[in-house]
Amino acid sequence: MEILQGLLDNLTALLAAHPLAGEWYMAFVRFLFPALAVLILYRAVRSLLRIPHTPENWGQLSLPNGTSLPLTHWENILGRSKTADIYLNYPSISRQHAALCRGEDENWTLYDLGSKGGTAVNGEKVASSVPVKLGDTITLGGVPLIFLPQTVAEREEQEAKRRAERPAAIWPSFLWLTVFQVLACLQLLVAAGTEATIAIPLAFLGLTVLMWLYYAALRATRCVGFEMETIAFFLSTLSLSITASSAQSSLFKQFLAILLGLALLIQPTAAQWWTSTRNAKTAAQFAARAEAQPTAPAAEETTAEPPEPERAYPELYAAMQDYNAEIYAGGQSGLTDPFAYEEAPLDLAAYGYDDDVLAVLWIPRLNLELPVYLGASRENLAKGAALLGQTSMPLGGENTNTVIAAHRGYYGAEMLRNVQQIQVGDKIQLTTPWETLIYRVSELKIIDPSDINAVLIQPGRDLLTLSTCHPYTRNSQRYLVIAEHDTAAADTTKEEDLQESAATWDETPRQVTVEDAGGSSIAEVAPQALTPLPGEGSAESEGSAISNTMIWLENNALWAGLVVIAAAVGIMVIWKKHRED
């Protein structure tokens, strides 16, 4: 602070001694400012206009007629459907016949998608999946396709196109913007003369430091495009200049408003990062804890019957079994209203289970892992997913329906925001302290919030039901994903699950059963990825607008405080200008 004040005093003294220098500088920057502004904005807009980029070409499939079709995706659907990535108009080929997927290690895998005509590689039939390499012959429904690399000429042409459309390097734009900010600060100091205060260099220095810190943070996350940010920081520089020229005393307020805008801009990204990090840590702790629990002793070579496996938390396991049997025998009579979901039916601590996470939910289609808490209270739903009270404990078995609820996105955290992407046949995995249960999606439903019958146990079935709000950001309906226990499913890694999801992706609208007072009907729901909205999570709880506002304030105290400060600052500035006028 003292250094800046000393520099400011020296500058004002120099200008007072040489007034002609200040006039010449003012005349010079009048021509320089427009040129710098055009340069900064031109670089940003030019880079924006180059989007989208030319897709990469990883290889090609040579057809029997000599035509070559490029492979431009990590996951390529091969089939007779016109929506397939590789369109093959042969009657013997299914609409979605196979998937050719590229791994991060640059190895390729071919998946058969339940085709009628069959799939083969080099004459060997493919049952489910098989690795393939360049030069292999892939046969789909009797049609041979040769898997070939790009030619040298094709690769050079592609590289030339990608170089031409590559986003402009952002650091030169930020460097020119820094020069613009320095020159603007000096121009304002020259114009103010002896009335200049330290607030001017402090505000511009703060903006410059903030800009480069933002750049460093996003570069650390491998982000390469800062075009909109460049324009935003340029406009912020202009706003500081206008404020400094008319009301130096309001510079701090203006800078605070810029900070608020930046905070609101990055809040969804920060919330998603924080939630993902927290959930990943929770899942890792849960897995480590489960591995540390006792396992079944090794069976001795004897004719005697093998001993019963020693389970972790045997008393809790028995209590949960009894609970499942009890609610089924009683017809889930405790579900008198939706508020029964919020209550935890068991006190986990009473059984020596000193963790509040009962299970971990893994949904490959969404690449989503959520901790599952017991009882759908507001506090539990703010942290992850929650098991509804008066529904089955996550043990599996006949006559059970484990119902798990989660928000449709929660202030930037994904949760079940993109539930509409889930399709019939998808895998859903539920890991408990005792075992890993694998389910396959069998039905999608939209129901009224008060429709208790939709989540009841179905005799003879072993179900898992996911529930969230529908439509997005509203609370008028519930979107259900109903899955059946797949007892024959083999254990797979997350990487394998993600590959399976990519290979089976269907971009057509989901066929969803809608149940209401008028009966049931079939609706189509688009599987688009949703962008977080500012009001996300505000309508996820029952109650009036006032109660929803309070929920928002409780969970977003920092952002609420910034909004209040910004509003107060705006009112003060307007009132002051009105009084001066």
C-alpha positions in Angstrom: 0.0 0.0 0.0 2.8 2.4 0.9 4.7 1.6 -2.2 1.6 2.3 -4.4 1.0 5.6 -2.6 4.6 6.6 -3.1 4.5 5.8 -6.8 1.2 7.7 -7.1 2.8 10.7 -5.3 5.8 10.7 -7.6 3.6 10.4 -10.7 1.4 13.3 -9.7 4.4 15.4 -8.9 6.0 14.5 -12.3 2.8 15.4 -14.2 2.5 18.7 -12.3 6.1 19.6 -13.3 5.6 18.5 -17.0 1.9 19.2 -17.9 2.7 18.8 -21.6 3.7 15.2 -21.2 0.3 14.4 -19.8 -1.4 16.0 -22.7 0.7 14.2 -25.2 -0.1 10.9 -23.4 -3.8 11.6 -23.5 -3.7 12.2 -27.2 -1.7 9.1 -27.8 -3.9 6.6 -25.9 -7.0 8.0 -27.7 -5.8 6.3 -30.8 -4.2 3.3 -29.1 -7.2 2.3 -27.0 -9.5 1.5 -30.0 -6.8 -0.5 -31.7 -6.2 -2.6 -28.6 -9.9 -3.1 -28.1 -10.3 -4.3 -31.7 -7.3 -6.6 -31.4 -8.6 -8.2 -28.1 -12.2 -8.6 -29.3 -11.1 -9.8 -32.7 -9.0 -12.7 -31.3 -11.8 -13.7 -29.0 -14.6 -13.6 -31.6 -12.4 -15.3 -34.2 -11.8 -18.2 -31.9 -15.5 -18.5 -31.1 -16.4 -18.6 -34.8 -14.1 -21.6 -35.3 -16.3 -23.8 -33.1 -17.2 -26.6 -33.6 -14.0 -28.3 -34.6 -13.4 -30.8 -37.3 -13.8 -34.3 -35.8 -10.7 -36.4 -35.4 -10.3 -39.4 -37.7 -9.0 -42.5 -35.9 -9.2 -44.9 -38.7 -11.6 -46.2 -41.4 -13.7 -49.1 -42.5 -13.3 -50.3 -46.1 -16.6 -51.6 -47.6 -16.9 -54.3 -50.2 -17.6 -51.7 -52.9 -14.3 -49.9 -52.1 -15.9 -47.0 -50.2 -14.1 -46.0 -47.0 -16.0 -44.7 -44.0 -14.0 -42.7 -41.3 -14.1 -43.5 -37.6 -14.5 -40.1 -36.0 -15.6 -41.0 -32.4 -14.2 -42.8 -29.5 -17.4 -45.0 -29.6 -18.8 -45.7 -33.0 -22.1 -47.4 -33.5 -22.2 -49.6 -36.7 -25.6 -50.4 -38.1 -28.4 -49.9 -40.7 -30.0 -47.0 -38.7 -29.5 -43.6 -40.2 -28.7 -42.4 -36.7 -25.7 -44.8 -36.5 -22.2 -43.3 -36.5 -21.3 -45.7 -39.4 -24.3 -46.1 -41.7 -24.3 -49.5 -43.4 -27.2 -49.9 -45.8 -27.3 -53.7 -46.0 -30.4 -55.8 -45.3 -28.5 -58.4 -43.3 -27.1 -55.7 -40.8 -29.2 -54.8 -37.8 -30.2 -51.2 -37.1 -27.7 -51.0 -34.3 -25.5 -54.0 -35.1 -22.2 -53.4 -33.3 -20.0 -50.8 -31.6 -16.3 -50.2 -32.3 -14.8 -48.3 -29.3 -11.3 -46.8 -28.9 -9.7 -46.9 -25.4 -7.4 -44.4 -23.8 -4.5 -46.8 -24.6 -5.4 -46.5 -28.3 -6.6 -50.1 -28.4 -9.9 -51.0 -30.1 -12.7 -53.2 -28.9 -15.6 -54.5 -30.9 -19.0 -55.1 -29.2 -21.9 -57.1 -30.6 -25.2 -55.3 -29.7 -27.4 -58.3 -29.9 -27.5 -58.4 -33.7 -29.5 -61.0 -35.6 -27.0 -61.5 -38.3 -24.0 -62.0 -36.0 -20.6 -60.4 -35.7 -17.2 -61.9 -36.5 -13.6 -60.8 -36.5 -11.2 -62.6 -38.9 -13.8 -65.4 -39.3 -14.2 -65.9 -35.5 -17.7 -65.3 -34.1 -18.0 -62.5 -31.5 -20.2 -63.5 -28.5 -20.1 -60.2 -26.7 -16.8 -58.3 -27.2 -13.4 -58.9 -28.7 -10.3 -56.7 -29.2 -9.5 -55.7 -32.8 -6.5 -54.2 -34.5 -5.8 -52.4 -37.8 -5.9 -54.8 -40.7 -8.6 -57.1 -39.2 -11.6 -58.1 -41.1 -14.9 -57.3 -39.3 -17.9 -59.2 -40.6 -21.4 -57.8 -39.8 -24.3 -59.9 -41.0 -22.1 -61.5 -43.6 -20.8 -58.2 -44.9 -16.9 -57.9 -44.6 -15.4 -54.7 -43.5 -11.6 -54.1 -43.4 -10.4 -52.0 -40.4 -7.7 -49.7 -41.9 -5.7 -46.8 -40.7 -5.8 -43.3 -42.2 -3.6 -42.8 -45.2 -0.7 -40.4 -44.8 -2.4 -37.8 -47.1 -5.6 -38.0 -45.1 -3.8 -37.5 -41.8 -1.9 -34.5 -43.1 -5.1 -33.0 -44.4 -6.8 -33.5 -41.1 -3.9 -32.0 -39.1 -3.9 -29.0 -41.4 -7.6 -28.4 -40.8 -7.2 -28.8 -37.1 -4.3 -26.4 -36.9 -6.3 -23.8 -38.9 -9.3 -24.0 -36.6 -7.4 -24.4 -33.3 -8.5 -21.8 -30.7 -6.3 -18.8 -30.5 -3.7 -18.9 -27.7 -5.4 -17.1 -24.9 -2.3 -15.7 -23.1 -1.6 -13.1 -25.8 -5.2 -11.8 -25.4 -4.8 -11.6 -21.7 -1.4 -9.9 -22.2 -2.9 -7.3 -24.5 -5.7 -6.9 -22.1 -3.2 -6.3 -19.3 -1.5 -3.6 -21.4 -5.0 -2.1 -21.9 -5.6 -2.1 -18.2 -2.2 -0.5 -17.4 -2.7 2.2 -20.0 -6.3 2.9 -18.9 -5.1 3.2 -15.2 -2.4 5.7 -16.3 -4.8 7.7 -18.4 -7.2 8.0 -15.5 -4.4 9.1 -13.1 -3.3 11.7 -15.7 -6.9 13.0 -16.1 -7.5 13.2 -12.3 -4.2 14.9 -11.6 -3.7 15.9 -8.0 -7.2 14.6 -7.2 -6.2 11.0 -8.0 -6.4 8.5 -5.2 -4.8 5.2 -4.5 -8.2 3.5 -5.2 -7.6 3.8 -9.0 -4.3 1.7 -9.1 -5.6 -0.7 -6.4 -8.8 -1.5 -8.4 -7.0 -2.0 -11.7 -4.2 -4.0 -10.1 -6.8 -6.2 -8.3 -8.6 -6.8 -11.6 -5.4 -7.8 -13.4 -4.3 -10.1 -10.6 -7.8 -11.7 -10.5 -7.8 -12.2 -14.3 -4.5 -14.0 -14.3 -5.4 -16.1 -11.2 -8.6 -17.2 -13.0 -6.5 -18.0 -16.1 -4.1 -20.1 -14.0 -6.9 -22.0 -12.3 -8.6 -22.9 -15.5 -5.4 -23.9 -17.3 -4.7 -26.2 -14.4 -7.9 -28.0 -15.3 -6.7 -28.2 -18.9 -9.3 -25.7 -20.2 -8.1 -24.1 -23.4 -11.0 -21.8 -24.3 -11.3 -18.4 -22.5 -13.0 -16.4 -25.2 -16.1 -15.4 -23.2 -13.9 -14.8 -20.1 -11.7 -12.4 -22.2 -14.7 -10.4 -23.3 -16.1 -10.4 -19.7 -12.8 -9.1 -18.3 -12.6 -6.5 -21.1 -16.1 -5.2 -20.2 -15.1 -5.2 -16.5 -12.1 -3.0 -17.4 -14.4 -0.6 -19.2 -16.8 -0.5 -16.2 -13.9 0.3 -13.8 -12.7 3.0 -16.1 -16.2 4.7 -16.2 -16.5 4.4 -12.4 -13.0 5.8 -11.9 -13.7 8.8 -14.2 -16.9 9.8 -12.5 -16.9 8.5 -8.9 -13.5 7.3 -7.5 -15.1 6.6 -4.2 -17.3 3.9 -5.7 -14.4 1.9 -7.2 -14.3 -0.5 -4.3 -18.0 -1.2 -4.7 -17.5 -1.7 -8.4 -14.7 -4.2 -7.8 -16.9 -6.0 -5.3 -19.6 -6.3 -7.9 -17.1 -7.8 -10.4 -16.0 -10.3 -7.8 -19.7 -11.2 -7.2 -20.2 -11.8 -10.9 -17.2 -14.0 -11.1 -18.3 -16.0 -8.1 -21.8 -16.6 -9.6 -20.1 -17.6 -12.9 -17.9 -20.3 -11.3 -20.3 -21.4 -8.6 -21.9 -24.3 -10.6 -18.4 -25.6 -11.6 -17.1 -25.2 -8.1 -20.1 -26.9 -6.6 -19.9 -29.8 -9.0 -16.2 -30.2 -8.3 -16.7 -30.1 -4.5 -19.6 -32.5 -4.6 -17.8 -35.0 -6.9 -14.6 -34.8 -4.7 -16.6 -35.3 -1.5 -18.6 -38.2 -2.9 -15.5 -39.9 -4.3 -13.8 -39.6 -0.9 -16.9 -40.9 0.9 -17.1 -43.9 -1.5 -13.4 -44.7 -1.1 -13.8 -44.6 2.7 -16.8 -46.8 2.5 -15.0 -49.3 0.3 -11.9 -49.4 2.5 -14.2 -49.9 5.5 -16.0 -52.8 3.8 -12.8 -54.5 2.9 -11.6 -54.3 6.5 -14.7 -56.3 7.7 -14.4 -60.0 8.4 -15.0 -62.5 5.6 -16.1 -66.0 5.5 -13.5 -68.5 7.0 -11.8 -70.9 4.7 -13.7 -74.2 4.5 -11.9 -77.3 5.7 -11.8 -80.4 3.7 -14.4 -82.3 5.5 -17.8 -83.9 4.8 -19.4 -81.6 7.3 -21.5 -78.8 6.0 -19.5 -75.5 5.4 -19.9 -72.9 8.2 -22.1 -70.0 7.7 -20.2 -66.9 6.5 -19.3 -64.4 9.2 -20.9 -61.1 8.2 -19.9 -57.7 9.2 -22.3 -56.1 11.6 -24.4 -59.2 12.0 -26.9 -57.6 14.4 -27.6 -54.8 11.9 -27.9 -57.3 9.0 -30.4 -59.4 11.0 -32.4 -56.3 12.0 -32.6 -55.1 8.3 -33.8 -58.6 7.3 -36.4 -58.5 9.9 -37.5 -55.0 8.8 -37.8 -56.1 5.2 -40.0 -59.1 6.2 -42.0 -56.9 8.6 -43.0 -54.2 6.1 -43.8 -56.8 3.4 -46.0 -58.7 5.7 -47.7 -55.5 6.8 -48.3 -54.3 3.3 -46.0 -51.2 4.0 -48.8 -49.7 6.1 -46.4 -47.1 7.4 -46.5 -45.3 4.0 -49.5 -43.2 5.0 -48.1 -40.1 3.4 -44.9 -39.0 1.6 -43.4 -37.6 4.8 -42.9 -41.2 6.0 -40.0 -41.4 3.6 -38.0 -38.9 5.6 -37.7 -41.0 8.8 -34.8 -43.4 9.3 -36.4 -46.7 10.2 -33.3 -47.9 12.1 -30.8 -46.3 14.3 -27.5 -47.5 12.8 -25.4 -46.4 15.8 -27.5 -48.7 18.0 -26.0 -51.7 16.1 -22.4 -50.5 16.2 -22.5 -49.0 12.8 -20.9 -45.6 13.4 -21.1 -44.3 9.8 -24.1 -42.4 8.2 -23.4 -43.9 4.7 -25.3 -47.2 4.3 -24.4 -47.9 0.7 -22.8 -46.5 -2.5 -24.8 -46.1 -5.7 -23.0 -46.4 -9.0 -24.8 -45.5 -12.3 -22.4 -46.1 -15.3 -24.8 -44.4 -17.8 -24.3 -41.1 -15.9 -20.8 -41.8 -14.8 -22.2 -41.0 -11.3 -21.3 -42.3 -7.9 -23.4 -41.2 -4.9 -23.3 -42.1 -1.2 -26.6 -43.4 0.1 -27.9 -42.3 3.5 -30.8 -43.8 5.5 -33.9 -41.6 5.5 -34.8 -39.0 2.9 -34.4 -36.0 5.1 -33.4 -32.6 3.7 -29.9 -32.9 5.2 -29.3 -36.3 3.7 -30.6 -35.3 0.2 -28.2 -32.3 0.3 -25.2 -34.6 0.6 -26.2 -37.4 -1.8 -28.8 -40.0 -2.3 -31.2 -41.3 0.4 -33.0 -44.5 1.1 -36.7 -43.9 1.6 -38.1 -45.0 4.9 -40.8 -47.7 4.8 -39.1 -49.3 1.8 -36.8 -52.3 1.7 -33.3 -52.2 3.1 -30.6 -52.8 0.4 -30.1 -56.5 1.0 -31.8 -57.9 -2.2 -34.0 -61.0 -2.2 -37.6 -61.7 -3.1 -40.3 -59.4 -2.0 -38.1 -56.3 -1.8 -38.1 -52.9 -3.4 -35.3 -50.6 -2.3 -36.3 -47.0 -3.2 -33.5 -44.4 -3.4 -34.2 -40.7 -3.9 -31.9 -37.9 -5.0 -32.3 -34.3 -6.1 -32.6 -33.4 -9.8 -29.3 -31.5 -9.5 -28.6 -29.4 -6.4 -27.1 -25.9 -6.8 -24.5 -27.0 -9.3 -24.0 -30.6 -8.0 -25.1 -33.1 -10.7 -27.0 -35.7 -8.5 -29.7 -37.1 -10.8 -29.9 -34.1 -13.1 -29.5 -36.2 -16.2 -31.7 -39.1 -15.2 -33.5 -38.9 -18.6 -30.4 -40.4 -20.2 -30.9 -43.7 -18.4 -32.4 -46.3 -20.7 -33.9 -49.8 -20.3 -31.2 -52.4 -19.9 -28.7 -50.1 -18.1 -26.7 -51.3 -15.2 -27.1 -49.9 -11.7 -24.9 -51.1 -8.9 -25.5 -50.8 -5.2 -22.6 -51.6 -2.8 -23.3 -52.3 0.8 -21.0 -53.4 3.7 -22.0 -57.0 2.9 -22.1 -57.3 -0.9 -22.4 -55.7 -4.3 -25.9 -55.9 -5.9 -26.3 -55.4 -9.6 -29.6 -54.3 -11.2 -30.8 -53.8 -14.8 -33.3 -51.1 -15.6 -36.6 -52.6 -16.7 -39.0 -49.7 -16.7 -39.2 -45.9 -16.6 -42.1 -44.1 -15.1 -43.5 -40.6 -14.3 -45.9 -40.4 -11.4 -47.5 -37.9 -9.1 -45.6 -37.2 -5.8 -48.4 -38.7 -3.7 -48.6 -41.9 -5.7 -47.4 -44.3 -3.0 -48.5 -47.4 -4.9 -45.8 -46.8 -7.5 -43.0 -47.6 -5.0 -44.6 -50.5 -3.2 -43.0 -54.0 -3.0 -44.1 -56.2 -5.8 -44.5 -59.8 -4.7 -41.9 -62.2 -5.9 -39.7 -59.4 -7.4 -36.3 -58.0 -6.2 -36.3 -54.4 -7.3 -34.3 -51.1 -7.0 -36.2 -47.9 -7.7 -34.5 -44.5 -8.2 -36.8 -41.5 -7.7 -36.2 -37.8 -8.5 -38.2 -34.7 -9.3 -39.6 -34.1 -12.8 -39.6 -31.9 -14.8 -36.2 -30.4 -14.2 -36.2 -27.5 -11.5 -39.9 -28.3 -10.8 -41.6 -30.4 -8.1 -44.8 -31.3 -9.8 -44.0 -35.0 -10.6 -41.6 -37.8 -9.9 -39.3 -39.6 -12.4 -38.8 -43.3 -11.5 -36.1 -45.7 -12.8 -37.2 -49.2 -11.9 -34.5 -51.9 -12.0 -34.5 -55.7 -11.5 -31.8 -57.6 -9.6 -29.5 -59.4 -12.0 -28.3 -62.3 -10.0 -26.2 -63.7 -12.8 -24.3 -60.5 -13.5 -20.5 -60.7 -13.2 -18.3 -58.2 -11.4 -16.9 -55.6 -13.7 -14.6 -52.6 -13.3 -15.9 -49.0 -13.7 -14.0 -48.8 -17.0 -15.8 -51.8 -18.4 -19.1 -50.4 -17.2 -18.4 -47.1 -19.0 -17.4 -48.9 -22.2 -20.6 -51.0 -22.1 -22.7 -47.8 -21.6 -21.0 -46.1 -24.5 -21.5 -49.1 -26.7 -25.2 -49.4 -25.9 -26.1 -45.7 -26.0 -29.4 -44.9 -27.7 -30.1 -41.3 -28.6 -33.7 -41.8 -29.4 -36.4 -40.5 -26.9 -37.1 -42.7 -23.9 -40.4 -44.5 -23.8 -41.8 -43.6 -20.3 -45.0 -44.7 -18.7 -47.0 -41.7 -17.3 -49.4 -42.6 -14.5 -51.9 -40.1 -13.1 -55.5 -39.8 -12.1 -56.6 -40.3 -15.7 -54.8 -43.6 -16.0 -51.6 -44.5 -17.7 -50.1 -43.5 -21.1 -46.7 -43.6 -22.9 -44.7 -40.4 -23.3 -41.4 -39.8 -25.1 -38.6 -38.1 -23.0 -35.6 -36.7 -24.7 -32.2 -37.9 -23.3 -30.5 -34.6 -23.5 -27.8 -33.5 -21.1 -29.1 -30.6 -19.0 -27.2 -27.4 -18.1 -27.4 -26.3 -14.5 -29.9 -23.5 -14.0 -29.6 -20.7 -11.4 -32.7 -21.9 -9.5 -31.6 -25.5 -9.4 -32.6 -27.2 -6.2 -34.9 -24.4 -5.0 -38.1 -26.4 -5.8 -36.9 -29.8 -4.6 -38.7 -29.6 -1.2 -42.3 -29.4 -0.4 -43.6 -26.2 0.9 -44.2 -22.6 0.1 -42.0 -20.2 -1.7 -40.8 -18.8 1.6 -39.7 -22.2 2.8 -37.8 -22.8 -0.4 -36.1 -19.5 -0.1 -35.0 -20.4 3.4 -33.6 -23.7 2.2 -31.6 -21.8 -0.4 -30.3 -19.4 2.2 -29.3 -22.2 4.6 -27.3 -24.1 1.9 -25.8 -21.0 0.2 -25.0 -18.6 2.9 -21.9 -17.3 1.2 -23.7 -16.6 -2.1 -26.7 -15.1 -0.3 -24.3 -12.7 1.6 -22.7 -11.6 -1.7 -26.1 -11.0 -3.3 -27.2 -8.9 -0.3 -23.9 -6.9 -0.4 -24.3 -6.3 -4.2 -27.9 -5.2 -3.8 -26.9 -2.8 -1.0 -24.0 -1.4 -3.0 -26.2 -0.8 -6.1 -28.9 1.0 -4.0 -26.2 3.2 -2.4 -24.6 4.2 -5.7 -28.0 5.0 -7.3 -29.0 7.0 -4.3 -25.8 8.9 -4.2 -25.9 9.8 -7.9 -29.6 10.9 -7.5 -28.6 13.2 -4.7 -25.7 14.7 -6.6 -28.0 15.3 -9.7 
